Amino acid sequence: MKTFAELTHFAGLDWAKDHHDVVIVDRQGLIVAQFTFPHSAAGWQQWRQCVSSYPALGVALETSSGPAVEQLLDSGVTVFPMNPRSAQSYRQRKAPSGTKTDQLDGWSFADGLRTDGQGWRPLAPLDPLVQELRLLCRDEVELTQQRTALVNQIQQALCEYYPAALEAFDDWTAPYTWEFVKAFPTPADLVKAGRRRWQNFLHAHKLYRPQTVDARLEAFAQATALTASPAITRAKSRLVLTLAATLLTLEKHLEQYRAAIAQLFAEHPDHDLFGSLPGAGEKLAPRLLSEVGQDRHLFEDAQGLQCLAGTAPVRFQSGQVDRARIRWHCNKHLRYAVHLWADCSRKYCTWAQTYYQAHRAKGASHASALRRLGQRWLKILWTMWQEHKPYDPERHSRNQQKHGSWLLKLEPAKS
């Protein structure tokens, strides 16, 4: 990877699923090459042959991840990802009329890199461990969201013909609820099974608790009190059985994902650092590590990390107007992980809960207060990351006292 000053030619790549359009310009802005190649092994070999004449080539494109980015990095060029809004501005600069073609996009990206690229940050190849961990964490989140959608579907179906099941169990993300509808798919099946089988099921899944067992057994006994028509029961019970089987399979694979994530996280040198973050736990610590990465030169200060995570506001100042708004263009995966981490940290850190409550008292919403708390946590995380040191609550307390933090006046006195 070369620095911007070392580049002699600049390319813009307009990527698609099946082909890519490329325009290459020199330092004077003259187009020296333009071509289209397919997204295939032969196509990327064609790309390597075409760019072999330009050993100091920078490439701008409208994404920071994906197969095209991987192939570009592998080919030895310097890659500059573009924000979609910036890409739109460069298009309009070349064609104010609104004309849009793939070749025009490639030209506008290439010329934008040539004229303004000295301030752009090139994309560095990820450490293989971090890359795998990042992909696993992101996929695990998406699979969990799919599980949530399936749980909502199964609850809606049960509402139509089997309200006793919903009454008996509160948490339908728990696998034992899916096992329950597999064992007793209809109210009639449940009543027919009898009290002994009900008790055996509760014992087998460690649900036989004095505070809940009587209410559950009573709900089971009254399962047929409110029955749907046989047609609805047959149709919806078939759907529920399908959803339950799908959820059980999905949960099995989610457990395998979590095991793989835990193993990779344990192998990373920053395991202890991110693992020490209060409230991050076994789920959020790997996500935070994978999104922050391993390049400690990536962020010159904490604000760079805060902007990437979307906790830093966007300022708008013009004349007498000076206001701030939420930052929407950021790493959404990191933003989500920081939001959850900030919320969980309130249970472990008195100062975090005090900080959150202080902003709530000022009228901030739950999300706004957590975003501000996340902003503060990221400043701490950046310092830890730069110094290769885990979180030290005593050091944080000393820093608060040294700088006279306003939180000290609000925190409850220690007995």
N, C-alpha and C positions, 0 to 999 in steps of 0.2 A: 504494500500500500504506500503510495507516494503522497507528499504534502501538496497542497494546492499550488504553491510556487513552483513545484517541479513538473506540473502538468503542461503538456504541449498541445493537447487536443481535448475536446470536450464533446461528449455524446449525450443525447437524450433518447431514452428508450420508453416507448409507449407499449406497455405490456398487455397481453391478453392471455386467455387460457390456451389457445391453440397456436398463436403466432405473436411475433413482436416486431415493431417497426422502429428503426434506428436512423438517426441523423447525427453526423459527426461534423463539427466545425473546428477550425484552427483558432489561434489566438487573435486573429484579425476578424473573426466572425464569418469567414467564408466557408461555405459547405464543401467539404472534401469527400464525403461519402454519405450515401443513404441507401438503405436496403431493408428488406423484410425477410425474416427467416422463421420457420416453424418451431414450435415448442416440442422438440424431439431431440433424441441423441444426435441425429444427423444435423439438425438445425443448429444446435449449440456448437457442434464441431465447425459448422460454417461460420458462426459468430467468431470463434477463436481464430480461424483463418483470416477473416476480414479485418480483425483488429490487431493482428500480429504486426501490421505496419505502423502501429501507433503504440509504442511501448510505454508512453507516459500518458495514459488516457483516463479521464474522469468520466463517470456515467451518472446522470441524474435520472431518477424515475420516481413515480408517484406511489411508492410503498416502501416499507422498511423490513418486510419479511416475506417469505414465500419461496417457491421453487426458483423464480426468476432471480431473486436476490442471491440465493445460494449459488446458482450457476455463475452469476457475475463475479462474486467473490472468489469462486474457484478458478475463474479465468485470469485472475491477477490484476484486474482493473480496480481503480479506486471508486467506491460507490457512495453516492450522495442521495439519501432519501429526501423526498420533498413532501411538505405538508400539502394536502389537497387544496386548501385555500390559496396557498402560494402558487401552486400549479395553475389554478384558474386565473390568477392575476397575470402570470406569464403568457397564458393563451390570449387573454384580452389585449395584452400589450402588443402582440404580433398581429392580432386580428380583431380590432375594436368592433367590427361589424357582427361578430358572433360566429363567424365561420369556424368549423371544427372538423379537422381530419386527423388521422393518425400521424401522417407525416408532419403536419403543422404542430401537433403536440410535441413530437420528437425534436423539431427545430426549436420551438420555444423553450423546452427544457434545456437543451444543449446551450443555447445562447444565454439563458438565465444563469446557468452554471458558470459560463465564461465571464459574465459581467459582475455577478454578485457572489460567486462561490467562495471568495476568500473568507466570508463569514459563516460558511456552512460547515457542519461537522460531518466528516466522513464516517461511514459505517464500518466498524471494526468487526472482524469475525468473532463469534462467540466461542468461549471455551466449550468443547463438546459436552462436558458434564452439565454446565449451566444450560446449554441449549436443550439437552434432553430433559432436564428438570423443569425448565420453563414450559416446554410443550406438554409434558405429563401433567403439570399443575393446571395449565389452561384447559386441557381436555377433561381433567377430572372435574373442574368447575362446570363445564358444559354438560357433562354426563349427570352431574348432580342436579342441574337445572332441568334436564330431561326427566329425571326421577321425580322432581317436584311436579312437573306437568302430568305425569302418569298418576301420581298420588291424587292430584286434583280430579282427574278423570274417574278414578275408582271411587272417590268419595261422592262425586255427583251421581254415579250409577247406583251406589248403595242408597243414596237419598231417595231414589225413585222406587225402590222395592224392598229395601232391607234396613230400615232405620234403627233396628235393634243393634246391629253391628256398630253403627256410628255412636250409639249411646254407650256401648260397652267399652269402647276404646277411644282415647283422645288423640294419641300420636300415631298417625297413619304413615309416618315415615319409618316406623319400626317394623322390621321383617315379620315379627310374630302376628301382626294384623293381616298380612298377606297370607300367611300360613293358615290363619283362622278361616278366611273365606275359601281357601282351597279345601279345608277339611269340612266346612259347613257352608256350601255355596248359596243355599236358600234358607229362608226362615223355617220352612217345613223340615228341611234336613237337620237344622239345629235342634228343633223341638223333638224330632224323632230320635236323635242321638241320645238324649237323656242326660240326667245330672251326672252320672259317673264319668261319661266321656268328657263332659264339660270340665269337671274337676281334673281329670287326667291331662287335658290340654293346658289348663292353667298351671298345673304343677310342672309339666314338661317344659314350659317356656318361662318358668320362674315368675309367674304372675299371681300366685296364690298368696295374696297379702290380706291380713285381717281388715285393713281399712277400705279395701276395694272389692273383695271377693263377693260379699253379700249382694252388693249393687249389681255386679256383673251377672251373677247367677240369676237374679231377679229379672234382669233385662233379657237373658237367654230364655227364661221360662215364658216371658210375654212376647216372644219374637213374632208370633203369628197374630197378635192382637190387631195390628194394622197391616193388612196384606194388600198387595197390588194384584191386578188381574193376572191370570196364568200366563198370558201372552207376554206381558211386560216382565214378569219374573223369569220366564225362560230366556228371553232375549238379553236382559240385563245381567243375569247370572252368567251367561256365556261370556259377555264382555268383561265382567269382573274376574272370571277365571283366567281369561287371556291376559288382562292387565296384571293380575297377581303373579302369574308365571313370568311375565316380562320383567316385573320389578325384582323378583327373586334372582333372576339371571343377571340383571343389571347390577344389583347390589353385590353379587359375587365378584363381578369384574371390577366394581369400584373398590372393593377390598384389595384386589390385586394391584390396582393403581396406587392405592395408599401405601401398600408395602413397598412398591418400587420407588415411590417418591421418598419414603423414609430412608430407604437404603442409599439413594443418591445424595440425599441431604446429609446423611451421616458421613459420607465420603468427602464432602466439600470442606476445604480448609476453614471457611467462615461459619461452619456449623455451630460452634460454641457462641460466636458473636450474635448471630441471628436467633439462636435458641435461647439466649438470655433476655430477649425483649419481653417485658411483662405483658401477658395476655396473648402473645402470638401463638404459643402452643405448637403442637405437632402438625397442625394444618396450615396456619398462616405463616409461620416462620419459613418453610420452604418456598411458599409463594413470594414472599418479600425478597428472599435471597435471589430467586430466579429472575425476578423482574428488575432488581437493582443491578444484578450482574457482578462481574469481577473486575471491570476496568475502573480503577480508582482515579484515573485522569479524566474520566468522562464528565464529571461535574466539578467545576472550579470551586464552587461553594455550595452551601446547603440549598440556596435558592434554586439552583439548577435541578436538584432532585425534587424539590417541592413543586416546581413547574411541571416536571415530567409526571408527577403523581396527581396534578390537578388541584392541589390544596392551595397553591398561591393564587391570589386573585389577579384579574386582568384590569389594569388601570386605564381609564379614559379621561384625558385632560384636554380641554379646549376652551380657551378664554376663561370665563367664570365657572365653567363646568369642570368638576373634578370628582369623579366617582369610580367605584370598583364594581366588578361583576365576577361571577363564577367563571372559572376557566374550563371550557368544554373540550378544547383540543389538547388531549393529553394521552397518557398510557392508561386506557380504561381498566386493564387488568390490575395495574398497580394501584389505581385510585380505589377500586373495589376492595383490594386487600388492605389498604391503609385505613379505609372506613371501618372495616370489621375489626382490625387491630385496635384502633382508637377506642372503639366501643368496648372491646374486651378488656383493655388496659385499665378501665375505670374500676374494675373489681380488684385489681392488684396494687394500684398506686393511689394513695390518698390525694396526692397533688393533681393527678389526672381527673379524678372525680370532682375535686374542688374547682378546677379550671373549667370543666364541662358545666357544672352547676352555675358558676358565675356568669357564663355567657347565656345560659338559659334564662337566668334571672334578668338579664338585660334585654330579653325578647327574642333571642336567636332561636331558630327552630332546632329540632334534634339533629337533623342532617348538618345544619350550619355549625352547630357547636362541635360536632364530631369532626367536621372538616378543619376547624380551627385547632382542635386538639391534635389532629393528624399533622397539621403544619408544624406544631411545636415538637411532636415526636420525631418528625423527619429531620429536624435540625439536630436533635440528639443522635439519631441514627447515623447521619452523615459524619458527625465527629467520631463516633465509635468506629465507623467503617474506615475512615482515614487513619485512625490510630491503631487499628487492629485490636481493639479492646472490647470485651463484653460490657453489657450495661452494669453500672455500679450505682445502686440507689444512694449509697452514702456520699459518693462524689457528686451526684446530682443535688443532694440536699445541701452540701457545702457550697456548690455554685449558686444555689438560690439565696443562701445567706450572704454570700460574698457580694452579689449584685443587688441585694435588697429586693427580691422578687415580691410583687404585690400579693402573690399567692400565700405567702407566709402569714399574712394578716387574716386570711380567710380559713386556713386549715385548722381543724379542731386541735386543741392542745392535747399532747400525749400524756396519759396518766402514768 
